[in-house]
Amino acid sequence: MTESPPNTPPNSNSQHETIPTIPIEFVSEEEMALIEAAFAATRSSLSSSISSSICSPTSRFQTQSRTIHSITLLSKRGVSGSSELDIEDSDYLKNPPKRITVAQPFLHRFRRKRALSVTDITATEWCEKQMEFSLLFGKRKIKKAMKAGKARHVKLEEEVVKKVKVHIKSVEDSWALKFINFITCANQLLFEGITRELPLVGFVEGICLVGVIDELRMPENGSDRNPILVDTKTRVRDTLPAEPQSRNGRLQLMCYKYLWDTLVANSFPSGQFFDFFSLNRNYMLSKDIRERTASSGFPAKTLDDVIQYYINTCSMLPTSHNRLLLRYELQKDQSVLGEDEFAYDPDWLKRQIQSNLEFWLGEREASYTPQEERWKCHHCQFASICSGNPFPNIQRGSSSSSDHSSSSS
């Protein structure tokens, strides 16, 4: 374990003894089923005991369209990867059109209903071609080590938050849960000094962006009231990550800080939110949600009511600390391999987000990962169809290690 600077916040273990109560966080039945499945898939591979009855929640950018020349006829297949050509494909083969059809930007095709996530940002930074392929042909395969990493985050959240299943009936109910869980976590942070798995919903460059912060801690110094953002990464091998992986983790935490600080400094644009997703602000929430909010001290009947509580909560929060913390744990025993405390760099973050937006908005073709980082191709399931792969004869995507994957939110 590397030595932390003198003002590095204490690890989470020292905080547990001071937490008097465990607040309740709400999850949908669908989330509950997914989390229980993740536990079942990893239970046999984890050395520490993980209870399958504990659940955690899982944890978005718009403008003009432009042709993406790198998309071939294969891109006309469904996201499921079906090899059948549709009527448009067969017509294309017989009579190639004289005019090029303008492709709809990936943002509008794949994220219009559920917003862009911080995970989307970090995965795009890791390799734009891999992100392009995963959008067109299906998500990246979830490997055993990645499942183990998720299970570890569930275990960490269990230490400070108790989950309760609620019944949802609509997309408005689903969004309400995100805002309600933010309020619950924010209150826990203010009164107990720590919270985990805090969901964020905000806007960046006019685009809705969502994410889930691993952990927020109040500094040991009582006079410093700016919460510190912490992210825990699990590793299969007892080594610290290479620079591209560290860079990806830093990008993730900086995105969270930007979202948090924007929310607490500016009033959440509720009108823009409702318009962006075509939601009914006066929709009556499910009975289960109404009862839960009432018991939590902020009775809400509609999605608009919940968002007003969300806005009020954000107005009482301080901006986050300019120092961010990445923790690296060994999967087999949760021992700390090292910590990376680094400073927030708003200029670098802005360039990264702008570059991401160019890809998601179809303003340019997907870029290949830099030559010096083509070792990533060894661990990519799409290597066999990528012209940027410098290792045509290797077994593609064979690694089961999460040490060679981008960060997740």
Residue pairs with C-beta under 8 A, 6 or more apart in sequence:
1 335
1 336
1 337
1 338
1 339
2 240
2 338
2 339
4 339
4 341
5 341
7 219
7 220
7 221
7 323
8 325
8 339
8 341
9 217
9 219
9 220
9 228
9 230
9 325
10 217
10 220
11 327
11 336
12 156
12 159
12 194
12 215
12 217
12 230
15 193
15 194
15 217
16 159
16 160
18 192
18 193
19 160
19 192
19 194
20 192
21 192
22 160
22 161
22 162
23 160
23 161
23 162
23 184
23 185
23 187
23 188
24 161
24 162
24 163
24 164
24 184
24 292
24 296
25 57
25 161
25 162
25 163
25 164
25 181
25 184
25 185
25 197
26 163
26 164
26 165
26 166
26 177
26 180
26 181
26 289
26 292
27 35
27 55
27 56
27 57
27 163
27 164
27 165
27 166
27 177
28 165
28 166
28 167
28 168
28 173
28 174
28 177
29 165
29 167
29 168
31 55
31 57
31 58
32 55
32 163
32 165
34 58
35 55
35 56
35 57
35 58
35 154
36 52
36 55
38 147
38 150
38 151
38 154
39 50
39 51
39 52
39 54
39 151
39 154
40 52
41 144
41 147
42 50
42 144
42 147
42 148
42 150
42 151
43 50
43 52
43 151
45 144
45 147
45 148
46 148
46 151
46 152
46 331
47 332
47 333
48 155
48 333
48 334
50 151
50 154
50 155
51 158
54 154
54 155
54 158
54 163
55 154
55 163
55 165
56 153
56 154
56 157
56 158
56 161
56 163
56 197
57 163
57 181
57 197
57 199
57 212
58 212
59 117
59 118
59 119
59 197
59 199
59 210
59 211
59 212
59 409
60 107
60 111
60 114
60 115
60 116
60 117
60 120
60 207
60 208
60 209
60 210
61 107
61 116
61 204
61 205
61 206
61 207
61 209
61 353
61 356
61 357
61 360
61 361
62 105
62 107
62 108
62 206
62 207
62 361
63 361
64 105
64 361
64 362
64 363
65 102
65 103
65 104
65 105
65 108
65 362
66 102
66 103
66 105
66 362
66 363
66 364
67 100
67 101
67 102
67 103
67 362
68 103
68 362
68 365
68 366
69 365
70 132
70 365
70 366
71 103
71 132
71 136
73 85
73 89
73 92
73 93
74 136
74 137
74 385
75 103
75 136
76 85
76 86
76 88
76 89
76 92
77 83
77 84
77 85
77 136
77 137
79 110
79 135
79 136
79 137
79 138
80 138
81 137
81 138
85 93
103 362
104 362
105 360
105 361
105 362
106 132
106 135
106 359
106 360
106 362
107 116
107 207
107 360
107 361
107 362
109 135
110 135
111 120
111 360
113 171
113 277
115 201
115 207
115 208
115 209
115 210
115 277
116 207
116 208
116 209
116 210
116 360
117 209
117 210
117 211
117 409
118 209
118 210
118 211
118 212
118 252
118 255
118 256
118 259
118 409
119 211
119 407
119 408
119 409
120 131
120 356
120 360
121 209
121 251
121 252
121 255
121 352
121 353
121 356
122 248
122 251
122 252
122 255
122 406
122 407
122 408
122 409
123 130
123 131
123 134
123 406
124 131
124 356
124 359
124 360
125 247
125 248
125 251
125 352
125 355
125 356
125 406
126 244
126 248
126 369
126 376
126 405
126 406
126 407
127 368
127 369
127 376
127 380
127 406
128 359
128 366
128 367
128 368
128 369
129 366
129 367
129 368
129 369
129 382
129 386
129 388
130 140
130 369
130 376
130 380
130 382
130 386
131 359
131 366
132 366
133 382
133 385
133 386
134 140
134 382
137 382
140 381
140 405
141 381
141 397
143 399
143 400
143 401
143 402
143 405
144 400
145 234
145 236
145 331
145 400
145 401
145 402
145 403
146 402
146 405
146 408
148 234
148 331
148 402
149 233
149 234
149 331
149 402
149 408
150 408
152 232
152 234
152 329
152 331
152 334
153 197
153 214
153 232
156 196
156 214
156 215
156 232
157 196
157 197
159 196
160 188
160 192
160 194
160 195
160 196
161 184
161 185
161 188
161 195
161 196
161 197
164 292
166 177
166 286
166 288
166 289
166 292
167 286
167 288
168 174
168 177
168 286
168 288
168 289
169 286
170 283
170 286
171 277
171 279
172 279
172 280
172 283
172 285
172 303
173 285
173 286
173 289
175 201
175 277
175 279
175 303
176 285
176 289
176 300
176 303
176 306
177 289
178 199
178 201
178 210
179 201
179 306
179 307
179 309
179 310
180 289
180 292
180 293
180 296
180 300
180 306
181 198
181 199
182 198
182 199
182 200
182 201
182 310
182 313
183 296
183 298
183 309
183 310
183 313
184 296
185 195
185 196
185 197
185 198
185 199
185 216
186 195
186 198
186 313
186 314
186 317
187 313
188 194
188 195
189 195
189 198
189 216
189 218
189 227
190 316
190 317
193 217
193 218
194 215
194 216
194 217
194 218
195 215
195 216
196 214
196 215
196 216
197 212
197 213
197 214
198 212
198 213
198 216
199 210
199 211
199 212
200 209
200 210
200 211
200 212
200 213
200 256
200 259
200 260
200 263
201 208
201 210
201 268
201 273
201 310
202 208
202 209
202 210
202 259
202 262
202 263
202 268
203 209
203 262
203 269
203 272
203 273
204 258
204 259
204 262
204 353
205 353
205 357
206 272
207 357
208 273
208 276
208 277
209 255
209 259
211 255
211 256
211 259
211 409
212 409
213 229
213 231
213 256
213 260
214 230
214 231
214 232
215 229
215 230
215 231
215 232
216 227
216 228
216 229
216 230
216 320
217 227
217 228
217 230
218 224
218 225
218 227
218 228
219 225
219 226
219 227
219 228
219 321
224 321
225 318
226 318
226 319
226 320
226 321
226 322
227 318
227 320
227 321
228 320
228 321
228 323
228 324
228 325
229 253
229 256
229 257
229 260
229 320
229 321
229 324
229 325
230 324
230 325
230 326
230 327
231 249
231 252
231 253
231 256
231 325
231 326
231 327
231 407
232 327
232 328
232 329
233 241
233 249
233 326
233 327
233 328
233 329
233 407
234 328
234 329
234 330
234 331
234 402
235 241
235 328
235 329
235 330
235 331
235 337
235 402
235 403
236 331
236 401
236 402
236 403
237 401
237 403
238 330
238 337
239 337
239 403
240 246
240 328
240 337
240 338
241 249
241 328
241 403
244 373
244 376
245 403
245 404
245 406
245 407
246 326
246 340
248 406
248 407
249 326
249 340
249 407
250 324
250 326
250 340
250 342
251 349
251 352
251 407
252 407
252 409
253 324
253 325
253 326
254 324
254 344
254 345
254 348
254 349
255 349
255 353
256 409
257 320
257 324
257 344
258 346
258 349
260 317
260 319
260 320
261 319
261 320
263 314
263 317
264 314
264 315
264 317
264 318
264 319
265 319
267 311
267 314
267 315
268 307
268 310
268 311
268 314
270 281
270 304
270 307
270 308
270 311
273 279
273 307
274 280
274 281
279 303
280 303
281 302
281 303
281 304
281 307
282 302
282 303
282 304
283 302
283 303
284 301
284 302
285 293
285 300
285 301
285 302
285 303
285 306
289 300
290 299
290 300
290 301
293 299
293 300
293 306
298 309
299 305
300 306
300 309
322 343
322 344
323 341
323 342
323 343
323 344
324 341
324 342
324 343
324 344
325 339
325 340
325 341
326 339
326 340
326 341
326 342
327 336
327 338
327 339
328 336
328 337
328 338
328 339
328 340
329 335
329 336
329 337
330 337
357 363
358 364
359 366
359 367
368 386
368 388
369 376
369 377
369 388
374 388
374 389
374 390
374 391
376 404
377 383
377 386
377 388
377 389
377 390
377 391
377 396
378 391
378 394
378 396
378 398
378 399
378 404
379 397
379 398
379 399
379 401
379 404
379 405
380 386
380 389
380 396
380 397
381 396
381 397
382 396
382 397
383 389
383 391
383 394
383 396
383 397
384 396
389 396
